[in-house]
């Protein structure tokens, strides 16, 4: 358990570092600085240490064992960069448009997660493939979904430097969000 504690802490810190660097490029440095602070809360940290193995997300492992993850339920309810945060099934628009700064943070988060878990095997294609294979895409605003897919295609075609910058992300966001 002690080894898991330090390894998980290292993984979270590494992920947050990548998000911070990408967020600076995206023009949202403050979002990068405060990104995922809830991962240090007991609700998320304890479960994540328990299920940590360094290969698969502890949240995914908890869901496989329990059918749910208390850490994920806590995390998505406090972090606006997850499109799941914006679900409101009792609202006239159950899947609203995510504001631009959280859209950017979501992109940075997903790229950083792929970099963290893939290590030296990271490829930009991983982001689009992972996103398109999600089972919960019916719960994301269709325009936001298209914008995210466009960014990931740009990442494949143009690389990180041309894709992850405030001007390009704003242009892509505005292309889909009326």
SELUMVEX-159309 format. One record per atom (N, C-alpha, C): atom name; x, y, z. Coordinates in steps of 0.001 Angstrom, whole numbers, plus 500000, padded with zeros to 6 digits. Example, Ala and Ser with C-alpha at 12.3 -4.5 7.8 and 13.67 -1.06 7.14 Angstrom:
! SELUMVEX-159309
node atom->N; u->513190; v->494310; w->507800 $
node atom->CA; u->512300; v->495500; w->507800 $
node atom->C; u->513200; v->496700; w->507800 $
node atom->N; u->512850; v->497750; w->507080 $
node atom->CA; u->513670; v->498940; w->507140 $
node atom->C; u->512900; v->500030; w->507870 $
END
This chain:
! SELUMVEX-159309
node atom->N; u->500817; v->498795; w->500000 $
node atom->CA; u->500000; v->500000; w->500000 $
node atom->C; u->500859; v->501267; w->500000 $
node atom->N; u->501983; v->501237; w->500727 $
node atom->CA; u->502861; v->502415; w->500775 $
node atom->C; u->503420; v->502703; w->499389 $
node atom->N; u->503828; v->501649; w->498692 $
node atom->CA; u->504349; v->501820; w->497335 $
node atom->C; u->503261; v->502411; w->496428 $
node atom->N; u->502036; v->501888; w->496528 $
node atom->CA; u->500920; v->502417; w->495741 $
node atom->C; u->500690; v->503896; w->496031 $
node atom->N; u->500778; v->504261; w->497300 $
node atom->CA; u->500570; v->505658; w->497692 $
node atom->C; u->501545; v->506570; w->496945 $
node atom->N; u->502824; v->506235; w->496980 $
node atom->CA; u->503820; v->507097; w->496341 $
node atom->C; u->503747; v->507025; w->494825 $
node atom->N; u->503452; v->505853; w->494283 $
node atom->CA; u->503338; v->505721; w->492837 $
node atom->C; u->502114; v->506490; w->492315 $
node atom->N; u->501002; v->506390; w->493038 $
node atom->CA; u->499807; v->507132; w->492627 $
node atom->C; u->500060; v->508636; w->492727 $
node atom->N; u->500661; v->509058; w->493813 $
node atom->CA; u->500983; v->510476; w->493982 $
node atom->C; u->501872; v->510966; w->492833 $
node atom->N; u->502857; v->510163; w->492474 $
node atom->CA; u->503740; v->510508; w->491355 $
node atom->C; u->502948; v->510629; w->490048 $
node atom->N; u->502033; v->509681; w->489807 $
node atom->CA; u->501227; v->509701; w->488584 $
node atom->C; u->500332; v->510936; w->488532 $
node atom->N; u->499674; v->511252; w->489634 $
node atom->CA; u->498807; v->512442; w->489681 $
node atom->C; u->499637; v->513704; w->489444 $
node atom->N; u->500780; v->513807; w->490098 $
node atom->CA; u->501625; v->514989; w->489933 $
node atom->C; u->502148; v->515114; w->488501 $
node atom->N; u->502530; v->513998; w->487915 $
node atom->CA; u->503011; v->513997; w->486533 $
node atom->C; u->501894; v->514447; w->485586 $
node atom->N; u->500709; v->513888; w->485782 $
node atom->CA; u->499550; v->514261; w->484971 $
node atom->C; u->499251; v->515753; w->485105 $
node atom->N; u->499240; v->516245; w->486330 $
node atom->CA; u->498952; v->517664; w->486555 $
node atom->C; u->500033; v->518554; w->485921 $
node atom->N; u->501272; v->518096; w->485926 $
node atom->CA; u->502361; v->518858; w->485307 $
node atom->C; u->502135; v->518966; w->483794 $
node atom->N; u->501787; v->517843; w->483171 $
node atom->CA; u->501493; v->517870; w->481735 $
node atom->C; u->500311; v->518792; w->481434 $
node atom->N; u->499256; v->518701; w->482230 $
node atom->CA; u->498089; v->519559; w->482029 $
node atom->C; u->498490; v->521024; w->482171 $
node atom->N; u->499294; v->521320; w->483176 $
node atom->CA; u->499732; v->522711; w->483382 $
node atom->C; u->500500; v->523226; w->482164 $
node atom->N; u->501436; v->522440; w->481665 $
node atom->CA; u->502213; v->522871; w->480492 $
node atom->C; u->501308; v->523066; w->479270 $
node atom->N; u->500380; v->522156; w->479042 $
node atom->CA; u->499451; v->522286; w->477926 $
node atom->C; u->498504; v->523463; w->478116 $
node atom->N; u->498088; v->523695; w->479355 $
node atom->CA; u->497175; v->524803; w->479654 $
node atom->C; u->497827; v->526161; w->479396 $
node atom->N; u->499110; v->526255; w->479651 $
node atom->CA; u->499832; v->527491; w->479339 $
node atom->C; u->499767; v->527726; w->477834 $
node atom->N; u->500025; v->526689; w->477051 $
node atom->CA; u->499952; v->526790; w->475588 $
node atom->C; u->498545; v->527181; w->475134 $
node atom->N; u->497538; v->526647; w->475832 $
node atom->CA; u->496141; v->526884; w->475463 $
node atom->C; u->495624; v->528232; w->475961 $
node atom->N; u->496430; v->528947; w->476737 $
node atom->CA; u->496024; v->530259; w->477221 $
node atom->C; u->495160; v->530236; w->478464 $
node atom->N; u->495183; v->529131; w->479193 $
node atom->CA; u->494390; v->529014; w->480425 $
node atom->C; u->495288; v->528546; w->481577 $
node atom->N; u->496352; v->529287; w->481874 $
node atom->CA; u->497309; v->528819; w->482888 $
node atom->C; u->496696; v->528599; w->484270 $
node atom->N; u->495758; v->529436; w->484681 $
node atom->CA; u->495158; v->529263; w->486000 $
node atom->C; u->494396; v->527942; w->486078 $
node atom->N; u->493660; v->527596; w->485013 $
node atom->CA; u->492941; v->526314; w->484991 $
node atom->C; u->493941; v->525165; w->485120 $
node atom->N; u->495091; v->525294; w->484482 $
node atom->CA; u->496117; v->524259; w->484583 $
node atom->C; u->496702; v->524154; w->485971 $
node atom->N; u->496842; v->525297; w->486613 $
node atom->CA; u->497409; v->525326; w->487964 $
node atom->C; u->496495; v->524644; w->488982 $
node atom->N; u->495203; v->524852; w->488869 $
node atom->CA; u->494258; v->524275; w->489846 $
node atom->C; u->493643; v->522960; w->489370 $
node atom->N; u->494072; v->522498; w->488208 $
node atom->CA; u->493511; v->521277; w->487613 $
node atom->C; u->493602; v->520082; w->488570 $
node atom->N; u->492491; v->519389; w->488732 $
node atom->CA; u->492413; v->518116; w->489469 $
node atom->C; u->492884; v->518170; w->490920 $
node atom->N; u->492760; v->519298; w->491570 $
node atom->CA; u->493148; v->519357; w->492987 $
node atom->C; u->492304; v->518409; w->493834 $
node atom->N; u->491103; v->518089; w->493376 $
node atom->CA; u->490253; v->517173; w->494143 $
node atom->C; u->490852; v->515770; w->494234 $
node atom->N; u->491810; v->515449; w->493364 $
node atom->CA; u->492440; v->514121; w->493425 $
node atom->C; u->493224; v->513911; w->494720 $
node atom->N; u->493528; v->515000; w->495424 $
node atom->CA; u->494238; v->514899; w->496704 $
node atom->C; u->493273; v->514773; w->497882 $
node atom->N; u->491980; v->514901; w->497624 $
node atom->CA; u->490994; v->514777; w->498705 $
node atom->C; u->490894; v->513310; w->499125 $
node atom->N; u->490568; v->513044; w->500390 $
node atom->CA; u->490451; v->511655; w->500854 $
node atom->C; u->489481; v->510825; w->500007 $
node atom->N; u->488374; v->511427; w->499585 $
node atom->CA; u->487369; v->510697; w->498797 $
node atom->C; u->487960; v->510095; w->497525 $
node atom->N; u->488849; v->510804; w->496893 $
node atom->CA; u->489440; v->510330; w->495643 $
node atom->C; u->490769; v->509616; w->495884 $
node atom->N; u->491567; v->510168; w->496764 $
node atom->CA; u->492929; v->509668; w->496935 $
node atom->C; u->492967; v->508248; w->497500 $
node atom->N; u->492174; v->507975; w->498524 $
node atom->CA; u->492212; v->506667; w->499187 $
node atom->C; u->491805; v->505546; w->498223 $
node atom->N; u->490697; v->505745; w->497529 $
node atom->CA; u->490266; v->504725; w->496561 $
node atom->C; u->491304; v->504549; w->495451 $
node atom->N; u->491864; v->505644; w->494990 $
node atom->CA; u->492841; v->505580; w->493899 $
node atom->C; u->494119; v->504852; w->494314 $
node atom->N; u->494546; v->505052; w->495553 $
node atom->CA; u->495723; v->504326; w->496059 $
node atom->C; u->495401; v->502835; w->496144 $
node atom->N; u->494211; v->502512; w->496638 $
node atom->CA; u->493794; v->501112; w->496788 $
node atom->C; u->493823; v->500374; w->495451 $
node atom->N; u->493377; v->501021; w->494376 $
node atom->CA; u->493260; v->500364; w->493076 $
node atom->C; u->494409; v->500688; w->492122 $
node atom->N; u->495402; v->501390; w->492582 $
node atom->CA; u->496506; v->501785; w->491703 $
node atom->C; u->497337; v->500582; w->491266 $
node atom->N; u->497636; v->500530; w->489960 $
node atom->CA; u->498593; v->499522; w->489462 $
node atom->C; u->499559; v->500115; w->488428 $
node atom->N; u->499361; v->501386; w->488064 $
node atom->CA; u->500266; v->502050; w->487134 $
node atom->C; u->499964; v->501814; w->485666 $
node atom->N; u->499031; v->500932; w->485376 $
node atom->CA; u->498723; v->500611; w->483977 $
node atom->C; u->497324; v->501055; w->483580 $
node atom->N; u->496383; v->500867; w->484496 $
node atom->CA; u->494979; v->501182; w->484238 $
node atom->C; u->494526; v->502189; w->485292 $
node atom->N; u->493667; v->503086; w->484895 $
node atom->CA; u->493141; v->504066; w->485834 $
node atom->C; u->492530; v->503369; w->487050 $
node atom->N; u->492874; v->503822; w->488249 $
node atom->CA; u->492263; v->503239; w->489458 $
node atom->C; u->490731; v->503354; w->489444 $
node atom->N; u->490238; v->504405; w->488823 $
node atom->CA; u->488786; v->504597; w->488727 $
node atom->C; u->488176; v->503467; w->487896 $
node atom->N; u->488813; v->503141; w->486782 $
node atom->CA; u->488330; v->502050; w->485931 $
node atom->C; u->488366; v->500719; w->486689 $
node atom->N; u->489431; v->500492; w->487443 $
node atom->CA; u->489539; v->499237; w->488208 $
node atom->C; u->488463; v->499155; w->489299 $
node atom->N; u->488184; v->500267; w->489962 $
node atom->CA; u->487140; v->500287; w->490984 $
node atom->C; u->485778; v->499995; w->490353 $
node atom->N; u->485538; v->500584; w->489188 $
node atom->CA; u->484270; v->500328; w->488494 $
node atom->C; u->484143; v->498859; w->488112 $
node atom->N; u->485253; v->498237; w->487720 $
node atom->CA; u->485226; v->496812; w->487360 $
node atom->C; u->484917; v->495954; w->488587 $
node atom->N; u->485475; v->496325; w->489738 $
node atom->CA; u->485252; v->495549; w->490968 $
node atom->C; u->483888; v->495810; w->491603 $
node atom->N; u->483479; v->497084; w->491610 $
node atom->CA; u->482303; v->497482; w->492379 $
node atom->C; u->481087; v->497880; w->491548 $
node atom->N; u->481314; v->498134; w->490269 $
node atom->CA; u->480222; v->498640; w->489438 $
node atom->C; u->480122; v->500155; w->489470 $
node atom->N; u->480923; v->500795; w->490273 $
node atom->CA; u->480959; v->502254; w->490389 $
node atom->C; u->482295; v->502635; w->491015 $
node atom->N; u->482546; v->503928; w->491000 $
node atom->CA; u->483736; v->504444; w->491675 $
node atom->C; u->483335; v->505696; w->492455 $
node atom->N; u->483481; v->505627; w->493764 $
node atom->CA; u->483193; v->506802; w->494593 $
node atom->C; u->484129; v->507952; w->494226 $
node atom->N; u->485367; v->507623; w->493889 $
node atom->CA; u->486334; v->508654; w->493502 $
node atom->C; u->485856; v->509389; w->492251 $
node atom->N; u->485352; v->508653; w->491262 $
node atom->CA; u->484875; v->509268; w->490020 $
node atom->C; u->483636; v->510124; w->490279 $
node atom->N; u->482712; v->509600; w->491070 $
node atom->CA; u->481503; v->510371; w->491375 $
node atom->C; u->481862; v->511690; w->492057 $
node atom->N; u->482836; v->511637; w->492939 $
node atom->CA; u->483318; v->512844; w->493608 $
node atom->C; u->484013; v->513755; w->492601 $
node atom->N; u->484885; v->513185; w->491796 $
node atom->CA; u->485722; v->513952; w->490870 $
node atom->C; u->484900; v->514680; w->489810 $
node atom->N; u->484009; v->513967; w->489141 $
node atom->CA; u->483257; v->514586; w->488040 $
node atom->C; u->482280; v->515653; w->488545 $
node atom->N; u->481897; v->515556; w->489795 $
node atom->CA; u->480978; v->516550; w->490346 $
node atom->C; u->481662; v->517825; w->490803 $
node atom->N; u->482986; v->517864; w->490752 $
node atom->CA; u->483737; v->519030; w->491224 $
node atom->C; u->484659; v->519634; w->490171 $
node atom->N; u->484724; v->519008; w->489019 $
node atom->CA; u->485677; v->519438; w->488002 $
node atom->C; u->484955; v->519706; w->486682 $
node atom->N; u->484821; v->520979; w->486368 $
node atom->CA; u->484012; v->521416; w->485227 $
node atom->C; u->484619; v->521073; w->483876 $
node atom->N; u->485841; v->520578; w->483855 $
node atom->CA; u->486446; v->520181; w->482585 $
node atom->C; u->485993; v->518791; w->482135 $
node atom->N; u->485200; v->518117; w->482936 $
node atom->CA; u->484625; v->516834; w->482528 $
node atom->C; u->483214; v->517090; w->481998 $
node atom->N; u->482937; v->516608; w->480785 $
node atom->CA; u->481603; v->516885; w->480245 $
node atom->C; u->480516; v->516261; w->481101 $
node atom->N; u->480864; v->515249; w->481870 $
node atom->CA; u->479895; v->514629; w->482772 $
node atom->C; u->479427; v->515599; w->483862 $
node atom->N; u->480264; v->516560; w->484200 $
node atom->CA; u->479904; v->517573; w->485198 $
node atom->C; u->478637; v->518320; w->484768 $
node atom->N; u->478495; v->518515; w->483473 $
node atom->CA; u->477438; v->519364; w->482926 $
node atom->C; u->476118; v->518641; w->482715 $
node atom->N; u->476043; v->517318; w->482964 $
node atom->CA; u->474778; v->516594; w->482819 $
node atom->C; u->473737; v->517214; w->483733 $
node atom->N; u->472560; v->517392; w->483201 $
node atom->CA; u->471421; v->517782; w->484031 $
node atom->C; u->470177; v->517238; w->483349 $
node atom->N; u->469828; v->516020; w->483706 $
node atom->CA; u->468734; v->515343; w->483022 $
node atom->C; u->467377; v->516001; w->483256 $
node atom->N; u->467271; v->516872; w->484247 $
node atom->CA; u->466009; v->517557; w->484518 $
node atom->C; u->465939; v->518938; w->483872 $
node atom->N; u->466996; v->519300; w->483166 $
node atom->CA; u->467046; v->520594; w->482499 $
node atom->C; u->466453; v->520470; w->481092 $
node atom->N; u->465929; v->521566; w->480548 $
node atom->CA; u->465441; v->521502; w->479158 $
node atom->C; u->466544; v->521084; w->478177 $
node atom->N; u->467779; v->521448; w->478490 $
node atom->CA; u->468930; v->521012; w->477689 $
node atom->C; u->469771; v->520126; w->478603 $
node atom->N; u->469613; v->518815; w->478475 $
node atom->CA; u->470300; v->517914; w->479406 $
node atom->C; u->471806; v->517836; w->479162 $
node atom->N; u->472263; v->518213; w->477952 $
node atom->CA; u->473697; v->518201; w->477642 $
node atom->C; u->474092; v->519564; w->477052 $
node atom->N; u->474315; v->520548; w->477898 $
node atom->CA; u->474608; v->521894; w->477420 $
node atom->C; u->476015; v->522025; w->476837 $
node atom->N; u->476245; v->523156; w->476214 $
node atom->CA; u->477562; v->523491; w->475686 $
node atom->C; u->478492; v->523782; w->476855 $
node atom->N; u->479690; v->523245; w->476801 $
node atom->CA; u->480697; v->523483; w->477831 $
node atom->C; u->481380; v->524816; w->477517 $
node atom->N; u->481499; v->525722; w->478488 $
node atom->CA; u->482191; v->526994; w->478229 $
node atom->C; u->483628; v->526777; w->477744 $
node atom->N; u->484115; v->527729; w->476968 $
node atom->CA; u->485402; v->527611; w->476289 $
node atom->C; u->486554; v->527222; w->477208 $
node atom->N; u->486693; v->527887; w->478365 $
node atom->CA; u->487859; v->527591; w->479215 $
node atom->C; u->487859; v->526151; w->479710 $
node atom->N; u->486674; v->525578; w->479946 $
node atom->CA; u->486602; v->524181; w->480400 $
node atom->C; u->486778; v->523219; w->479225 $
node atom->N; u->486338; v->523639; w->478044 $
node atom->CA; u->486606; v->522871; w->476816 $
node atom->C; u->488116; v->522729; w->476629 $
node atom->N; u->488842; v->523840; w->476767 $
node atom->CA; u->490308; v->523813; w->476628 $
node atom->C; u->490941; v->522912; w->477690 $
node atom->N; u->490464; v->523039; w->478913 $
node atom->CA; u->491014; v->522214; w->479998 $
node atom->C; u->490729; v->520735; w->479745 $
node atom->N; u->489551; v->520418; w->479230 $
node atom->CA; u->489194; v->519038; w->478899 $
node atom->C; u->490176; v->518478; w->477867 $
node atom->N; u->490459; v->519255; w->476833 $
node atom->CA; u->491407; v->518826; w->475796 $
node atom->C; u->492786; v->518588; w->476426 $
node atom->N; u->493268; v->519549; w->477210 $
node atom->CA; u->494581; v->519420; w->477864 $
node atom->C; u->494613; v->518208; w->478791 $
node atom->N; u->493528; v->518001; w->479529 $
node atom->CA; u->493423; v->516873; w->480450 $
node atom->C; u->493526; v->515541; w->479712 $
node atom->N; u->492792; v->515400; w->478623 $
node atom->CA; u->492786; v->514134; w->477893 $
node atom->C; u->494130; v->513854; w->477239 $
node atom->N; u->494751; v->514872; w->476678 $
node atom->CA; u->496071; v->514681; w->476075 $
node atom->C; u->497086; v->514316; w->477162 $
node atom->N; u->497041; v->515025; w->478283 $
node atom->CA; u->497968; v->514747; w->479386 $
node atom->C; u->497761; v->513353; w->479956 $
node atom->N; u->496514; v->512916; w->480062 $
node atom->CA; u->496243; v->511558; w->480563 $
node atom->C; u->496840; v->510522; w->479619 $
node atom->N; u->496680; v->510747; w->478329 $
node atom->CA; u->497254; v->509824; w->477346 $
node atom->C; u->498775; v->509813; w->477428 $
node atom->N; u->499373; v->510984; w->477588 $
node atom->CA; u->500832; v->511079; w->477726 $
node atom->C; u->501308; v->510378; w->478999 $
node atom->N; u->500574; v->510572; w->480076 $
node atom->CA; u->500947; v->509991; w->481371 $
node atom->C; u->500887; v->508471; w->481333 $
node atom->N; u->499780; v->507927; w->480845 $
node atom->CA; u->499606; v->506478; w->480855 $
node atom->C; u->500356; v->505771; w->479723 $
node atom->N; u->500583; v->506463; w->478579 $
node atom->CA; u->501296; v->505835; w->477455 $
node atom->C; u->502804; v->505977; w->477573 $
node atom->N; u->503260; v->507004; w->478290 $
node atom->CA; u->504692; v->507232; w->478425 $
node atom->C; u->505345; v->507441; w->477072 $
node atom->N; u->506444; v->506764; w->476846 $
node atom->CA; u->507189; v->506950; w->475592 $
node atom->C; u->506440; v->506380; w->474387 $
node atom->N; u->505377; v->505616; w->474616 $
node atom->CA; u->504572; v->505072; w->473519 $
node atom->C; u->503428; v->505998; w->473110 $
node atom->N; u->503401; v->507213; w->473668 $
node atom->CA; u->502320; v->508158; w->473339 $
node atom->C; u->502308; v->508463; w->471844 $
node atom->N; u->501112; v->508449; w->471279 $
node atom->CA; u->500881; v->508842; w->469891 $
node atom->C; u->499629; v->509709; w->469879 $
node atom->N; u->499619; v->510788; w->469100 $
node atom->CA; u->498435; v->511646; w->469036 $
node atom->C; u->497153; v->510888; w->468642 $
node atom->N; u->497288; v->509826; w->467876 $
node atom->CA; u->496123; v->509039; w->467456 $
node atom->C; u->495372; v->508449; w->468649 $
node atom->N; u->496098; v->508217; w->469742 $
node atom->CA; u->495481; v->507620; w->470929 $
node atom->C; u->494302; v->508443; w->471432 $
node atom->N; u->494421; v->509769; w->471358 $
node atom->CA; u->493373; v->510632; w->471898 $
node atom->C; u->492053; v->510474; w->471138 $
node atom->N; u->492121; v->510516; w->469812 $
node atom->CA; u->490909; v->510392; w->469009 $
node atom->C; u->490302; v->509000; w->469156 $
node atom->N; u->491135; v->507978; w->469129 $
node atom->CA; u->490648; v->506598; w->469261 $
node atom->C; u->489956; v->506405; w->470615 $
node atom->N; u->490613; v->506838; w->471680 $
node atom->CA; u->490029; v->506688; w->473019 $
node atom->C; u->488696; v->507442; w->473112 $
node atom->N; u->488687; v->508675; w->472622 $
node atom->CA; u->487472; v->509485; w->472704 $
node atom->C; u->486327; v->508836; w->471925 $
node atom->N; u->486603; v->508422; w->470699 $
node atom->CA; u->485551; v->507844; w->469856 $
node atom->C; u->485027; v->506514; w->470385 $
node atom->N; u->485808; v->505823; w->471201 $
node atom->CA; u->485375; v->504535; w->471747 $
node atom->C; u->484631; v->504654; w->473071 $
node atom->N; u->484469; v->505863; w->473563 $
node atom->CA; u->483741; v->506034; w->474826 $
node atom->C; u->482288; v->505631; w->474648 $
node atom->N; u->481748; v->505000; w->475661 $
node atom->CA; u->480355; v->504547; w->475608 $
node atom->C; u->479365; v->505646; w->476016 $
node atom->N; u->479866; v->506713; w->476589 $
node atom->CA; u->478977; v->507746; w->477123 $
node atom->C; u->478869; v->508981; w->476229 $
node atom->N; u->479244; v->508872; w->474962 $
node atom->CA; u->479228; v->510038; w->474079 $
node atom->C; u->477823; v->510556; w->473776 $
node atom->N; u->476809; v->509748; w->474059 $
node atom->CA; u->475438; v->510237; w->473855 $
node atom->C; u->475081; v->511322; w->474873 $
node atom->N; u->475911; v->511456; w->475911 $
node atom->CA; u->475651; v->512442; w->476957 $
node atom->C; u->476500; v->513698; w->476819 $
node atom->N; u->477089; v->513900; w->475671 $
node atom->CA; u->477869; v->515113; w->475447 $
node atom->C; u->477162; v->515925; w->474369 $
node atom->N; u->477203; v->517223; w->474510 $
node atom->CA; u->476628; v->518100; w->473501 $
node atom->C; u->477263; v->517762; w->472151 $
node atom->N; u->476435; v->517599; w->471146 $
node atom->CA; u->476903; v->517165; w->469821 $
node atom->C; u->477925; v->518132; w->469224 $
node atom->N; u->477728; v->519432; w->469429 $
node atom->CA; u->478678; v->520422; w->468900 $
node atom->C; u->480027; v->520340; w->469622 $
node atom->N; u->479991; v->520156; w->470929 $
node atom->CA; u->481232; v->519997; w->471696 $
node atom->C; u->481949; v->518722; w->471252 $
node atom->N; u->481195; v->517659; w->471045 $
node atom->CA; u->481769; v->516390; w->470579 $
node atom->C; u->482513; v->516600; w->469262 $
node atom->N; u->481889; v->517286; w->468311 $
node atom->CA; u->482515; v->517542; w->467007 $
node atom->C; u->483771; v->518400; w->467162 $
node atom->N; u->483716; v->519392; w->468045 $
node atom->CA; u->484874; v->520265; w->468272 $
node atom->C; u->486047; v->519477; w->468861 $
node atom->N; u->485762; v->518601; w->469813 $
node atom->CA; u->486805; v->517770; w->470418 $
node atom->C; u->487431; v->516860; w->469364 $
node atom->N; u->486591; v->516218; w->468567 $
node atom->CA; u->487095; v->515327; w->467511 $
node atom->C; u->487956; v->516099; w->466513 $
node atom->N; u->487547; v->517307; w->466188 $
node atom->CA; u->488316; v->518147; w->465264 $
node atom->C; u->489693; v->518453; w->465850 $
node atom->N; u->489735; v->518832; w->467118 $
node atom->CA; u->491022; v->519123; w->467769 $
node atom->C; u->491925; v->517891; w->467726 $
node atom->N; u->491375; v->516719; w->468021 $
node atom->CA; u->492194; v->515502; w->468013 $
node atom->C; u->492672; v->515139; w->466610 $
node atom->N; u->491851; v->515421; w->465584 $
node atom->CA; u->492304; v->515204; w->464198 $
node atom->C; u->493426; v->516179; w->463848 $
node atom->N; u->493274; v->517428; w->464286 $
node atom->CA; u->494326; v->518426; w->464060 $
node atom->C; u->495619; v->517998; w->464745 $
node atom->N; u->495503; v->517458; w->465927 $
node atom->CA; u->496671; v->516994; w->466673 $
node atom->C; u->497427; v->515930; w->465873 $
node atom->N; u->496693; v->515035; w->465250 $
node atom->CA; u->497295; v->513985; w->464419 $
node atom->C; u->497961; v->514605; w->463193 $
node atom->N; u->497246; v->515521; w->462534 $
node atom->CA; u->497717; v->516090; w->461261 $
node atom->C; u->498782; v->517171; w->461433 $
node atom->N; u->498649; v->517996; w->462472 $
node atom->CA; u->499490; v->519190; w->462591 $
node atom->C; u->500444; v->519199; w->463777 $
node atom->N; u->500269; v->518267; w->464720 $
node atom->CA; u->501125; v->518223; w->465890 $
node atom->C; u->500640; v->519119; w->467019 $
node atom->N; u->501301; v->518968; w->468146 $
node atom->CA; u->500920; v->519654; w->469381 $
node atom->C; u->501050; v->521169; w->469287 $
node atom->N; u->502159; v->521635; w->468750 $
node atom->CA; u->502446; v->523066; w->468734 $
node atom->C; u->501400; v->523861; w->467939 $
node atom->N; u->501023; v->523380; w->466766 $
node atom->CA; u->500047; v->524095; w->465932 $
node atom->C; u->498617; v->523930; w->466442 $
node atom->N; u->498365; v->522840; w->467166 $
node atom->CA; u->497001; v->522542; w->467592 $
node atom->C; u->496658; v->523156; w->468946 $
node atom->N; u->497538; v->522983; w->469924 $
node atom->CA; u->497219; v->523437; w->471283 $
node atom->C; u->497789; v->524828; w->471503 $
node atom->N; u->496993; v->525796; w->471105 $
node atom->CA; u->497256; v->527216; w->471384 $
node atom->C; u->495913; v->527912; w->471403 $
node atom->N; u->495841; v->529003; w->472127 $
node atom->CA; u->494555; v->529664; w->472365 $
node atom->C; u->493848; v->530053; w->471070 $
node atom->N; u->494610; v->530581; w->470106 $
node atom->CA; u->494001; v->531019; w->468848 $
node atom->C; u->493344; v->529870; w->468105 $
node atom->N; u->494055; v->528772; w->467970 $
node atom->CA; u->493512; v->527627; w->467250 $
node atom->C; u->492343; v->526996; w->467997 $
node atom->N; u->492474; v->526854; w->469312 $
node atom->CA; u->491389; v->526250; w->470086 $
node atom->C; u->490130; v->527121; w->470039 $
node atom->N; u->490304; v->528436; w->470101 $
node atom->CA; u->489159; v->529366; w->470039 $
node atom->C; u->488500; v->529283; w->468665 $
node atom->N; u->489308; v->529243; w->467615 $
node atom->CA; u->488792; v->529142; w->466241 $
node atom->C; u->488004; v->527842; w->466070 $
node atom->N; u->488548; v->526740; w->466573 $
node atom->CA; u->487880; v->525449; w->466455 $
node atom->C; u->486594; v->525434; w->467273 $
node atom->N; u->486646; v->525943; w->468477 $
node atom->CA; u->485457; v->526017; w->469346 $
node atom->C; u->484354; v->526827; w->468655 $
node atom->N; u->484723; v->528003; w->468142 $
node atom->CA; u->483735; v->528885; w->467496 $
node atom->C; u->483183; v->528295; w->466203 $
node atom->N; u->483926; v->527445; w->465564 $
node atom->CA; u->483482; v->526792; w->464322 $
node atom->C; u->482239; v->525921; w->464599 $
node atom->N; u->482174; v->525346; w->465786 $
node atom->CA; u->481088; v->524422; w->466121 $
node atom->C; u->480051; v->525014; w->467075 $
node atom->N; u->480453; v->525962; w->467858 $
node atom->CA; u->479547; v->526526; w->468873 $
node atom->C; u->478991; v->527839; w->468364 $
node atom->N; u->477712; v->527863; w->468172 $
node atom->CA; u->477057; v->529055; w->467626 $
node atom->C; u->476812; v->530079; w->468703 $
END
